[in-house]
Amino acid sequence: MAVLNLQNISLAFGSFPLLDCINIQIHEGEKISLLGRNGTGKSTLMRLMNGDLEPDSGRIIRDKGVKTALLPQDVPLNLKGSIQSVIAQGITPGSESPEQQIKRTLSILELDPNLLFENLSAGMKRRVLLGRSIVSNPDVLLLDEPTNHLD
């Protein structure tokens, strides 16, 4: 059974149809790549999968308890605070041992929890955003152009 199932998804911005009757199933353990030209809806599709957007029509079915996380294509301009506080934003409600999850993520990515996000290079900001995406151990990790802004 699919952990994430998109059935007949359509989405338009104004009169421009971006996605038309898209069907996708994601099964546990699968690794999937989306390839396409700029403006063809790859980021929009990932935002739909993550629950950040609702389709105009169709259904998005998640297996019970499935967590998704999205590493966005662009670094948010208004994000401020310590690295630790930014990573903590990725903790899902009801998580067990959130402090331990944050410490583990900081260690894996070799990040100083006290540095300020706004003072980091673009590549380090991407690393912190990756930490925010993986801290809650999502079932589906959506990486939107993950090599953007690497140092």
Phi, psi and omega in degrees: 000145181285141174280336178218127186226118177254123185240117176052046183282128174230144179207133178230149171248107188069228179267004182266107178283118181269316178235133184228106177057051179280135175234124180217138171237133176243124180255156180306133176086351181287147172239121187234140175243142174252125178240140178174164179291163175301139176084007182267000173105012181297310180295320179297318178299318178295322178295324174296313180300325182279349181088011179278340178228154173251141178287157173292323177209163182100179183230143172245117183247122177253137172299148183305128177081002181291128177253136174242156175215146183237126168269108185291159180294321183249148176283124179300134183285332185265007183281124182223164176119181180290158176304317181299318181291326178293315179296323180298337178296340180275354179290131179275147179304138179083006180294141175274139177054054181300324179297320179292321178298318180294314179300317180298316181295316178301319180292313181301318183267003178053056182248140175277116186295339187268347179294148179274131181304316185294344180264000184276158172291164180301320180294320178291325176298319178298321179297318178295318178296325174297317177300318178298326181285325186262350187301327181266011177054064184292155176282327179233117179253118183257116182251109182264105184050063187295345180266002175300139171066020178289142177285000000 
